[in-house]
Amino acid sequence: MAKNPAPDATRRSEKSRRAIYDAALALVGEVGYPKTTVEGIAARAGVGKQTIYRWWPSKAAVLLEAFLDLATRTAEEAGQEPYAIPDTGDLAADLKAVLRATVDELLDPRFEVPARALTAEGVVNEPLGREFVTKLLEPQLQLYVDRLRSAQDAGAVRPDVDPRIALELFVSPLAQRWLQRTGPITYAYTDTLVDYALHGIGRIGPQTPRSR
């Protein structure tokens, strides 16, 4: 008589991990970071809290990993490389492409709701804010630095430009508009940010003083 196959522990663990990710992101979006607890995540995911503590030291660790996983999965669904900026040789086109993808991400409720909750908490919770920046934000900003340095090597960006400061010309306004809802987040907006950042807003050529 054939024996039943043994349960696949790896598959079971992955299913539980995915349920925990989904539960953590949903819960923080619904009740905010302070009211999100490991017990609440465990109950929503249908696992014991000891399972969570076996894999993560805190709820912050769960949420940050869940957020990274969501970014990776969403990029894969869109046929994109997660955390990658293309280098086609056309800096403006490459920046516009990645910022358009960022617009899609910021407008996706799966991202927007937990991202706003974590960002808001990071403002008043300094340890969480530092971890959020270190693990989520800085690795993404470094990709802009690398792409701008590549453009410098190709002669498309002045050699005296500091890439870490330069990236803020288009990344920071987008973040500000999204966080404070000061205007719509659109492709046209981010394309314009890139154009302004790369070409400046001053007039080119000699200028004639305006008469008063």
Order of alpha helices (4+ residues) and beta strands (2+ residues): alpha-alpha-alpha-alpha-alpha-alpha-alpha-alpha-alpha-alpha-alpha
